[in-house]
């Protein structure tokens, strides 16, 4: 899964990206469009559950879940009309699965705000409007071709026309497409069109070092907006995280404790991104490896097995699974079995976040 980091110029996007991905690239200069091509980084999703599993089942290697982050250059007002290389950057947003919008929630006379004033709600509105205008253009351009195919009897095109018209009517009212509900078939059409305001969104409030936990007035405004649209907010001090990344483990821990944090922002952002995308993890554990696998919330056992290999899903017989709590209580899989706590689940089983599994399948 990919998440695109977006925002106006000079809100701290690239500083945050570099901190999250431990990038050695130079920090961005204080001017728009310092990121010309999207930078990409693969980050591990911190998960303390894996540490507990490896305590009782020591493996040769540990493979955490991963998340791909894409740093997309600053969007300005008029981007949907090509302002500030807008079309080039908007095309990058169409390719990601979720949007992480960084909004500036700090004052700093040395860092110029592109609009002249720090107003996170205005920043959000500008980005939303530019993405919505671009979506409206996409819908307008896609409709004639889809209508021609629909007249020729193409059933997929008939559905596509219906989705386009429904989305257009919604967008014409100034409403973002993520506020619409889609059937699985409709959602597939929407993804195919690359409609940006239909993508799930997570707001990252970039705060200053005096408001690490995001209790200030500007962040509260973002929280209120996010609550109204069913989104989540994660406060992060990009400057602090950048400084943190330059320290060794001992100094990093001491610096975190000094401000009342238990981990760097990567853990918080990654987990919030997973929730935004509707994802969860299950684990496989053995002498060779302990590994986290990413699946959608609501996935069945065969679907989860298919993430490992398609043959596992096709030939699925059953899933043997147990919980982290039972591993902590009984100390080993052998004792879990002996206590009758190893569950045998079939094809209809809906996976739970944190399940530790073995899959049996026909080859």
Steps between C-alpha positions, in 0.01 A plus 500: 500500500616853422427824683574838345615788719342821367458859609570859413865605456696564821275305736775251585413211267848412386650549846242256631558256214875502557451444872253215452715323243833588664595657168852637470385747235551866577212672676281708272578863438250767601330546167223327299561199274826390659377144439469468123455124471319305769745344744407150603588310813415158637457504877446220748186525708610485866303234686583410860308174462783361289744551787277291725465223240877477446552479876321162503569387142857612416537516119795536264347818364215743568304658216264784599215640292604779266350821371604696194509877547510743208605862559306707245606858431303792642163575342398863455168666427432454131681165479197344329550756222871434472632759745834411657553184295166392645395241243829313537459473877130420491575199281720362778215527750272297273732202539501472882251315719465764773582866550697628797441875505754697701358822638710763669400564860790714616615859466852578378600835352800336333286261294274680258148364462397493135169677576658755735328373816490176699146364472478119488131496407568728206788271398268199511235683298749601229630145458149352503374745241793443265457123521124528454537726194748251352256214568221691329716540193582128506129413519412739219768356273411138580126525439480523115720194439313299763162598352609388154611162638176468698291557185690211345375267773811494720364413848810632677459828313135524608611478864781747436259755354271468801792548740635797307161673498445433869845633589456803277171595664663468843808701402285772342362562849855558625507169686806277515455156348617317813169605659318272253445132569589260220431134441813283440432516125457880507812542716699312236381748236593794723850362555538447128416865437760612755257731679703670771228628732366145526823384664508468880682783674707540816591846628847550642518816709857630488548662840787685666716365780290672764190305399630148430171331594288739294289669766525849349216699347606442138508122542162503674353668193641223283361236740153654478512501120630143487225380734239657271626296203580177685876538475783473751765753607856420607705784651869484402784744546696449179792708631524291817476174302776620268728568795404168657609310191856624536547343846610154607250270671584601859489873434185459291321328787615767744379777269161333456457460875591866553187607308271225625504277191560126490593459132587701187214626282543217248314257723207734558477609136535145362230357725267792430560451128408132535177595674428758230551235232288247689793262547617268775774244557519133579816303575672177405761375743760224487870427529574646157315829536241703684312709248217752492257478208272784395134433423181708478279509806230239437720264297418131531755231583537386135552862390763545771673181387499633144718792607778248566442315171204468266526120525428528873166663426407263216577187699399629843396228746508666840676754716656423837517818704559632848529836671797693631345484847500121488864498388592717798300277734618157377848600369499268194281364223539149648349610830228699323396181321518299820270750671249475216542866407612445140193591291414318178327737256345436160434693181243734655726618782553877505853582606565692819773759533804331653405138427801265494434240233596181323318423173436151370432464128490251214796527265 
